[in-house]
């Protein structure tokens, strides 16, 4: 048989979950009527690199891969072995 504190904890958890759902529904209801203003000024977006410019994304992904591989290699070499 479960003790009383278990039931209290379950009730608190259920109330927090219900509160989160109600808060989400209320915020969604409040924001449903909002309309974004028309954009003013220059438009910005992601476009292909112009000739003579460097595309940053492949360089960024390569740098992240190198860091990941180096970190795993250092971790494999320096981790203590049990056994």
Secondary structure, DSSP 8 states (H G I E B T S, - for coil): ---HHHHHHHHHHHHHHHHHHHHHHHHHHHHHT-------S---------TTS--HHHHHHHHHHHHHHHHHHHHHHHS----
